[in-house]
């Protein structure tokens, strides 16, 4: 983990290089993105905002992502946000007036929380966190395909170690966030992935994004709320397609430099 900036992240970031920043959901172990970096034609890192210092509101994290891009002097950057992290990606793209974000790929997210999950979840967190039974119910909405007990244990252990202030502030924030009227301010390319069997975010959330963002591409996937786990290879292929479509890696020599830096 690196704490050189305001946000904790996992990975190595070098200035000037094309970059993918993965942004996980609330209470979500960054390991859901495990293995993807090995197949990307650019550098990447996972923003572990759940373990960063606060504040943990959507708007604040979105602005801090842009600050991270500035502070690390990153090259063209794609934000790959999942669930709560998808809302952060939308916020960052809306706030970005300097073209730091080359594109965003969001998975199973939405511009508002209407019809999203359990509307009383933030209050339950306030009363009961940390609570394994509460997390079990939360996790059950995240997967339509079976996951291994080992992975579930990783997810639970990670969540149980988070501070109550973090999970509660994040939960309240996403409930209050509503970017529907600001979607037309997103000018970078956008790709939307959404699981047809998502029990947390409805198809309507994805459709609102696709309708509100000019040029956005929407792909339906045969999975639940967490495509990078349930359909790992398909998620990777969609990310590679997006990277190629927007021309994130324009100079092949840049990747030769990256390999030298990594070594």
QUIRA-V548914 format. One line per field, one symbol per residue. phi: phi as a letter, one per 30 degrees, with the letter a starting at -180 (. if undefined). psi: psi as a letter, one per 30 degrees, with the letter a starting at -180 (. if undefined). Layout:
phi->???
psi->???
//
This chain:
phi->.bbdbdcdbckcbcdicdbccdbdddicdeddceidedccdadaacdcddcddddcdeeddeddddddedddhddebcccccheddddddddddddcbhdcdabccbhbadbcdichcdceedddedbddbddddedddddcbccdcddddeddddeddddddeeddddddddddddacedcddddcddbbccbddcdcccdededddddddcdidccbccdacdbddcdbeddedddddededdcidcdceddddddddddd
psi->kkhfafkkljlkkkkfkkkkjkjllkgkkfffgkfeefgkgllllkjiffgllllgleeeeeefeeeeeeefhlakkkkjkkcefeeeeeeeeefjgghejflkjkkialflgkgjbjfgeeeeeeefkkjeeeeeeeefffkfkklleeeeeeeeeeeffkkeeeeeeeeeefefkjgefgeffjflkkkkkkkfgkfekleeeeeeeeefjkgkkkkkkiabfiefeeieeeeeeeeeeeeeefheifjffefeeeeeee.
//
